[in-house]
Amino acid sequence: MRAAAVSLLAATLTLGLPSARASSEIYRWVDADGRMHVTQHLDEVPAEHRPGASAGDTTRGSVQTFQGPGRSATPAAMAPPGVRSRAAVAGRPVHIPVQRAGTGMVVQVRLNDRVTAPFLIDTGASDVLVPKHVADDLGLRIGPETRTMRYSTANGVVDQPVVMLDAVDLGGARVENVPASVSASMDVGLLGLSFFNHFTYNVDAAAGILSLTRNDLAESGAIRGGRSEAQWRAEFQNVRGRMAAVETERGWTPTNHSRELRRLDGERVGLERQLDLLEQEADSARVPIPWRD
């Protein structure tokens, strides 16, 4: 799984997490098949992987500065309409107080100008991850036609719905049309690169301050729909790789195994639909054809 996240915190906020078991840390480990797994709870990490499980901490050290994907790896061109930030309009950094929670940092994020919820800052996540209870509060519509992405979690491989948030506002740093996934297993949200790609950001862990300054990556086309070229390629490769695996399995399946063949045919149709939905999302974000390879 490639996941993680963020949120805004008022200086006087007393944080109430949705679950007594909720953790402020994100533990990652890689299984024998090379798949990344993520969980908020150390007791969900297999015993043999606990010594090497890394707690997600994007704030090690006193101060860290991040330039955004265009400054190191990178994103897209010709920004889609509607991407705006108050930080950009003001032309100066936005400084947000954060609450240290274990090895993580928690902030409060305003979603769709309607719901404020705690999120963990995690710049290892490709997209914003919204807990299902928050998605329900937002009234996000998720149905059979909703695009999904496959992630490896502590509970195994899951397909999580992908939605488009109208706006994500972190202390006045606002981005519109932000892609996000919805998780039924996470108690606290994660604010990932689909938000942070729009900013140069500094984390002063000692002072408990996150500073965000709008960059020009969306305007220059280095990011499209909040994602870099590498992120878009990974999304398309994920779906096409699953389609290839289904075709390979079907080729190995004996012709008299009709039930299994029907299952595989159903999977193929579903993945073709997912690829079509991804293409539509990429078209809306004006993603260049070479980024879809």
C-alpha positions as CSV (number, residue, x, y, z in Angstrom):
1,M,0.0,0.0,0.0
2,R,1.1,3.4,-0.7
3,A,-0.7,5.5,1.8
4,A,-0.5,8.3,4.5
5,A,-1.9,11.8,5.3
6,V,-2.6,15.2,7.0
7,S,-5.0,17.7,8.9
8,L,-5.2,21.2,10.6
9,L,-5.0,22.0,14.3
10,A,-6.2,25.0,16.2
11,A,-3.8,26.1,18.9
12,T,-6.4,25.6,21.7
13,L,-7.7,22.3,20.3
14,T,-8.0,19.3,22.6
15,L,-7.9,16.4,20.2
16,G,-10.6,13.7,20.6
17,L,-9.8,10.8,18.3
18,P,-12.7,8.7,17.1
19,S,-11.5,5.5,18.8
20,A,-9.8,4.7,22.1
21,R,-7.6,2.3,20.1
22,A,-6.7,4.9,17.5
23,S,-2.9,5.4,17.2
24,S,-1.0,8.5,16.1
25,E,1.6,6.4,14.3
26,I,1.5,4.6,11.0
27,Y,3.5,1.3,10.9
28,R,4.8,0.0,7.6
29,W,6.3,-3.4,6.8
30,V,7.0,-5.4,3.6
31,D,5.8,-9.0,3.4
32,A,7.6,-12.0,1.8
33,D,5.9,-11.1,-1.6
34,G,7.4,-7.6,-1.5
35,R,4.0,-5.9,-0.8
36,M,3.9,-2.8,1.5
37,H,1.4,-3.0,4.4
38,V,0.2,-0.1,6.6
39,T,-1.7,0.0,9.9
40,Q,-2.2,2.3,12.8
41,H,-1.8,-0.4,15.3
42,L,1.4,-2.2,16.2
43,D,-0.5,-5.3,17.4
44,E,-1.7,-5.8,13.8
45,V,1.9,-6.1,12.5
46,P,2.9,-9.8,12.3
47,A,5.3,-10.7,15.1
48,E,8.1,-11.5,12.8
49,H,7.9,-8.1,11.1
50,R,7.5,-5.9,14.3
51,P,11.3,-5.4,14.9
52,G,11.6,-3.9,11.4
53,A,8.2,-2.2,11.2
54,S,8.7,1.5,10.7
55,A,6.5,4.0,12.4
56,G,5.6,6.7,9.9
57,D,7.3,9.9,11.0
58,T,7.7,12.7,8.4
59,T,8.9,15.1,11.0
60,R,12.2,13.7,12.2
61,G,14.8,16.3,13.0
62,S,14.1,19.9,14.0
63,V,13.2,21.3,10.7
64,Q,12.5,19.7,7.3
65,T,11.9,21.4,4.0
66,F,10.0,19.8,1.1
67,Q,9.9,21.4,-2.3
68,G,7.3,19.2,-3.9
69,P,7.6,16.6,-6.6
70,G,8.6,19.1,-9.4
71,R,11.7,20.0,-7.4
72,S,13.0,16.5,-7.1
73,A,11.0,13.7,-8.8
74,T,7.9,15.5,-10.3
75,P,4.3,16.1,-11.6
76,A,2.2,17.7,-14.5
77,A,1.3,20.7,-16.9
78,M,-1.6,22.9,-17.7
79,A,-3.3,22.8,-14.4
80,P,-7.0,21.9,-14.4
81,P,-9.3,24.7,-13.6
82,G,-10.4,25.4,-10.0
83,V,-7.1,24.7,-8.2
84,R,-6.6,27.6,-5.8
85,S,-4.9,28.3,-2.5
86,R,-5.3,31.2,-0.1
87,A,-1.5,30.9,0.5
88,A,-0.9,31.7,-3.2
89,V,-3.3,34.6,-3.2
90,A,-1.7,36.1,-0.1
91,G,1.8,35.5,-1.5
92,R,3.2,34.5,1.9
93,P,3.6,31.3,3.9
94,V,0.8,30.0,6.1
95,H,1.9,28.8,9.5
96,I,-0.1,26.1,11.2
97,P,0.3,24.9,14.8
98,V,0.4,21.2,15.0
99,Q,0.0,18.7,17.9
100,R,2.7,16.2,18.4
101,A,1.2,12.7,18.9
102,G,3.9,10.1,19.4
103,T,6.1,10.1,16.3
104,G,3.3,11.8,14.3
105,M,1.9,15.2,13.9
106,V,-1.8,15.9,14.0
107,V,-3.7,18.8,12.5
108,Q,-7.4,19.6,11.8
109,V,-8.4,19.8,8.2
110,R,-11.5,21.4,6.7
111,L,-13.0,19.2,4.0
112,N,-15.5,20.5,1.4
113,D,-16.1,23.6,3.6
114,R,-18.3,21.3,5.7
115,V,-16.5,18.9,8.0
116,T,-13.4,19.4,10.1
117,A,-11.5,16.3,11.2
118,P,-8.1,15.3,12.6
119,F,-5.5,14.1,10.2
120,L,-2.0,12.8,10.5
121,I,0.6,14.6,8.4
122,D,2.2,11.9,6.2
123,T,3.9,12.9,3.1
124,G,4.5,9.2,2.2
125,A,0.9,8.9,1.1
126,S,0.1,9.4,-2.6
127,D,-3.4,10.7,-1.9
128,V,-5.4,12.1,1.0
129,L,-7.0,9.2,2.9
130,V,-10.4,9.9,4.4
131,P,-11.8,7.6,7.1
132,K,-15.2,6.2,6.2
133,H,-17.0,7.9,9.1
134,V,-15.7,11.3,7.8
135,A,-16.7,10.4,4.3
136,D,-20.2,9.6,5.6
137,D,-20.4,13.0,7.4
138,L,-19.4,14.7,4.1
139,G,-22.2,12.8,2.3
140,L,-19.7,11.4,-0.3
141,R,-21.5,9.1,-2.7
142,I,-19.8,5.8,-3.2
143,G,-21.4,3.1,-5.4
144,P,-20.7,0.3,-7.8
145,E,-19.6,2.9,-10.4
146,T,-17.0,4.5,-8.1
147,R,-13.4,3.9,-9.1
148,T,-11.3,1.9,-6.7
149,M,-7.6,1.5,-6.0
150,R,-6.0,-1.6,-4.5
151,Y,-4.0,-1.3,-1.3
152,S,-2.2,-3.8,1.0
153,T,-3.4,-3.3,4.6
154,A,-3.0,-5.1,7.9
155,N,-6.2,-6.9,7.1
156,G,-5.0,-8.0,3.6
157,V,-5.5,-6.5,0.2
158,V,-8.4,-4.2,-0.1
159,D,-10.0,-2.1,-2.9
160,Q,-10.7,1.4,-1.6
161,P,-13.0,3.9,-3.3
162,V,-11.4,6.9,-4.9
163,V,-13.3,10.2,-4.6
164,M,-12.7,13.8,-5.5
165,L,-12.9,16.3,-2.6
166,D,-14.2,19.7,-3.6
167,A,-11.7,21.4,-1.3
168,V,-9.1,20.7,1.4
169,D,-8.3,23.6,3.7
170,L,-5.4,23.4,6.2
171,G,-5.2,26.6,8.2
172,G,-6.0,28.8,5.2
173,A,-3.9,26.8,2.7
174,R,-6.6,25.6,0.4
175,V,-6.6,23.4,-2.6
176,E,-9.7,22.5,-4.6
177,N,-10.4,19.2,-6.5
178,V,-8.3,16.9,-4.4
179,P,-8.3,13.2,-5.2
180,A,-8.6,11.0,-2.1
181,S,-9.3,7.4,-1.1
182,V,-11.8,6.3,1.6
183,S,-10.8,3.7,4.2
184,A,-13.1,1.7,6.4
185,S,-10.2,0.5,8.5
186,M,-8.4,3.8,9.5
187,D,-9.6,5.8,12.5
188,V,-7.7,9.0,11.6
189,G,-7.2,10.5,8.2
190,L,-3.9,10.9,6.3
191,L,-3.1,13.9,4.3
192,G,-0.9,12.9,1.4
193,L,0.7,14.3,-1.7
194,S,-2.5,15.1,-3.6
195,F,-2.6,18.0,-1.2
196,F,1.0,18.6,-0.4
197,N,2.2,18.5,-4.0
198,H,0.8,22.1,-4.3
199,F,3.1,23.5,-1.6
200,T,6.7,23.9,-0.5
201,Y,6.4,23.0,3.2
202,N,8.5,23.2,6.3
203,V,8.0,21.2,9.5
204,D,9.6,22.7,12.6
205,A,9.0,19.8,15.0
206,A,10.5,21.5,17.9
207,A,8.2,24.5,17.6
208,G,5.3,22.5,16.5
209,I,4.7,24.6,13.4
210,L,4.0,23.5,9.8
211,S,4.6,26.2,7.2
212,L,3.1,26.0,3.7
213,T,3.9,28.2,0.7
214,R,2.1,27.7,-2.6
215,N,4.4,26.5,-5.4
216,D,3.8,26.8,-9.2
217,L,3.7,23.1,-10.0
218,A,0.0,23.0,-10.9
219,E,0.2,26.2,-13.0
220,S,3.3,24.9,-14.8
221,G,1.8,21.5,-15.4
222,A,4.3,19.6,-13.3
223,I,1.3,18.1,-11.5
224,R,-2.1,17.2,-12.9
225,G,-5.1,16.6,-10.7
226,G,-2.8,16.8,-7.6
227,R,-0.6,13.9,-8.9
228,S,2.9,13.8,-10.5
229,E,3.8,11.9,-13.6
230,A,5.2,9.1,-11.5
231,Q,2.0,8.8,-9.5
232,W,-0.2,8.7,-12.6
233,R,2.0,6.1,-14.2
234,A,1.8,4.0,-11.0
235,E,-2.1,4.2,-11.0
236,F,-2.3,3.0,-14.6
237,Q,0.3,0.3,-14.1
238,N,-1.6,-1.0,-11.0
239,V,-4.8,-1.6,-13.0
240,R,-3.1,-2.9,-16.1
241,G,-0.9,-5.3,-14.0
242,R,-4.0,-6.7,-12.4
243,M,-5.6,-7.2,-15.8
244,A,-2.5,-9.0,-17.1
245,A,-2.6,-11.3,-14.0
246,V,-6.2,-12.2,-14.6
247,E,-5.4,-13.0,-18.3
248,T,-2.5,-15.2,-17.2
249,E,-4.6,-17.0,-14.7
250,R,-7.4,-17.6,-17.2
251,G,-4.9,-19.0,-19.7
252,W,-3.8,-21.6,-17.1
253,T,-7.4,-22.5,-16.1
254,P,-8.7,-25.7,-17.7
255,T,-11.6,-25.2,-20.0
256,N,-13.9,-27.5,-18.0
257,H,-13.5,-25.3,-14.9
258,S,-16.5,-23.1,-16.0
259,R,-17.1,-21.5,-12.6
260,E,-13.6,-20.3,-12.3
261,L,-13.6,-19.1,-15.9
262,R,-16.8,-17.1,-15.2
263,R,-15.2,-15.6,-12.1
264,L,-12.1,-14.5,-14.1
265,D,-14.2,-13.1,-16.9
266,G,-16.1,-11.1,-14.3
267,E,-12.9,-9.8,-12.8
268,R,-11.7,-8.8,-16.3
269,V,-14.9,-6.9,-17.0
270,G,-14.6,-5.1,-13.7
271,L,-11.0,-4.1,-14.3
272,E,-11.8,-2.9,-17.8
273,R,-14.4,-0.7,-16.1
274,Q,-11.8,0.5,-13.6
275,L,-9.4,1.4,-16.4
276,D,-12.1,3.3,-18.2
277,L,-12.9,5.3,-15.0
278,L,-9.2,6.0,-14.5
279,E,-9.0,7.3,-18.1
280,Q,-12.0,9.6,-17.5
281,E,-10.3,10.9,-14.4
282,A,-7.1,11.5,-16.3
283,D,-9.0,13.2,-19.1
284,S,-10.6,15.6,-16.6
285,A,-7.2,16.4,-15.1
286,R,-5.7,16.8,-18.6
287,V,-3.1,14.1,-18.1
288,P,-0.8,13.7,-21.1
289,I,-1.0,10.4,-22.9
290,P,2.7,9.5,-22.1
291,W,1.9,9.7,-18.4
292,R,-0.6,6.9,-18.8
293,D,1.8,4.3,-20.0
